Amino acid sequence: MFQLFGISIAFVATRSGLLRWQDIASIHEQYPDEYGHFSEANIKAIDQTWYKRAVDHYEVDPESFVYSVPFDAGILNESLVTASHAIFVEKEGHRAPAAVVGLQYKNSVFRETFFNITSLCTGGVPCKRSCSVGDMACYVLDNNGYVVISKDIEQTGRFFGEIDGTIMDSLVYYEVYQRIRVYDYQAVCLDHTGYTGSSNMLLTPFKFMKWAVHWAIGRATWLLLQTQLAQLINPEWAWSLEQEQPDYADDDDASAFNYPGVREEEGDKVYVYLEDGLTMESAYINKTRPRPCDKQMDLYSLQADRLFEKGRPERPRAVKGRLANCNANSFTRQCGRTFSIHKIPHSNLVLLVIDTTCKCETRRLSVDPQEVFINESLRCERPQESLFRLRPSTCKSYHPEEEAIKLCGRGSVPVPSVAVSILLTVSTLYYTVSS
């Protein structure tokens, strides 16, 4: 049964730090290369996102599971879906989280099961369209608007506003999702510095001759100094160093710049050559300058009450909408896009179904932090950099309690140490006589 639903591992994590798990699938089926084993990747379980989200979601729906996928699930060959549920203990009117239990599924099996279920027709009438066939786009979103299941597997883990921002705005308009704006007053912005050159210098032929002479003198001095130091330290080591220098230029199959440890610049990127001919893309060349700034970002939270009948949480209802005349270039004036969103019971997920017959124009929403400038309305919430401390109105150069202070030190008067002076004198005379 567990293998049928693609369950790979079951686990429990307690508030005290105890973590226990049971491997359902074999080790090679748990994809350790991408994530590592569950016990190694979740040593501090109470600090993991699946633990915190399960505890927080308990206040919304105590009987639900919280499903989550990695942000890069769409670009991986295989990923895992984590489902977690919090267990609370209540005593004398006080309630506290005791543990979080959960499962991990294979994303491929989890996705295949969803499309198999949504393709069934239970009403006795043959289905003309379904989530897997036809012009129906079906998305399973979590309570923050991120895609858990999509027909396009590359969209898994992405924010839905990046896929269809117009529909996301409509969900906010119908109060299915709430847009929450968050400010970061301690952010860091990176300004592009660009290249710096000596364009103000007049480059004459004499300048080039001067650079060539300086380079030749510096090179000769460095070689002479290196040889003298090597012979002074260990003559045999200097000879062996000359003998062990590898000659990469004689190898026709390898470049002289491709041996391990060499950095090569290509545009704005730096490549570091490793062993066995592999290359590693290093960080970008430092062309930015950090500075303090203010940033803001928009987060989204599901309003689950909108997906149930008022006062009756056991009766779910669908919220339907339509984007009218969403394509200005369409020959059909009545071209529009309809959508419907449903709550998936006992989970933090919703099912969003969109009719994509009409090709509508859309825009992209982002949840990445963006730099903003504080306006006058927020001036009272953040101290300004030009706010200085005011000097006192009168001069305060005397205090009556200072007369009671009798213990004053003499730290400002340097006093030589007699013992140290004698020791230094004796040591100097000893080394002078002995030499």
Buried (B, 14 or more C-beta within 10 A) or exposed (E): EBEEEBBBBBBBBBBEEEBEBEBBBEEEBBBEEBBEEBBEEBEEBBEBEBBBBBBEBBEBBEEBBBBBBBEEBBEBEBBBBBBBBBBEEEEEEEEEBEBBBBBBBBBBBBBBBBBEEBEEEEEEEEEEEBBBEEEBBBBBBBBBBBBBBBEEBEBBBBBBBBBBBBBBBBBBEBEBBEBEEEBBBEBEBEEEEEEEEEEEEEEEEEEEEEEEEEEEEEEEEEEEEEEEEBEEEEEEEBEEEEEEEEEEEEEEEEEEEBEEEEEBEEEEEBBBBEEEEEEEEEEEEEEEEEEEBBBBBBBBEBBBEBBBEEEEEEEBEEBEBEBEEBBEEBEEEEBBBBBBBBBBEEBBBBBBBBBBBBEBEBEEBEBEBEEBEBEEEEEEEEEEEEEEEEEEEEEEEEEEEEEEEEEEEEEEEEEEEEEEEEEEEEEEEEEEEEE
